[in-house]
Structure formats: structure tokens, C-alpha cells
């Protein structure tokens, strides 16, 4: 089983958020740096059972709250659509 931890401490801008996704998920250079592009890259891309833990979501600046809501919905949808993916949101 694969484990991926996304720690959002230190993320201050939308650009930083998408660069972080690009790095952690090894996304291609043509990654569009938006939630639709993230979905396209992640949807059914996991070959093995994978747990994705989201940490320090509350550390993302308040002005990015709409993006955070869309992101959480995306990971919830990913978990629902791909039986190999489990998402844990660490609320601490």
C-alpha cells in the first residue's frame, strides 16, 4: 500500500498549492494548475491501494477558502470514484 501525505503548512498562494501538487504527485509539465486539471491527472491514476493524508488544511490562508472547499470535494470524489484510494483529513 502506498501512503502520500500532503502537508499544507507553508502554502500561501494558489500557485504554491498547485506547484506542491505537481511535485508530490509527479504531475506532467503540461499540468494546468487548477482543480479540473488535478482531477484529470489523479482520476483512476493509482495503480495500487493508496492512502492520501491531508494535513494542516486549516493553515491555508482564509482568502483561499473557496479553493480549499473545492480541493476537499475533489479528494472526497476521488475516494468515492476510485476504490484504491482512501483519503484521510487530519483535523489536528
Buried (B, 14 or more C-beta within 10 A) or exposed (E): EEEBEBBBEEBEEBEBBBBBBBEEBEBEEEBEBEBEBBBEBBBEBBEEEBBBBBBBBEEBEEEBEEBBEBBBEBBEBBBEEBEBBBBBEEEE
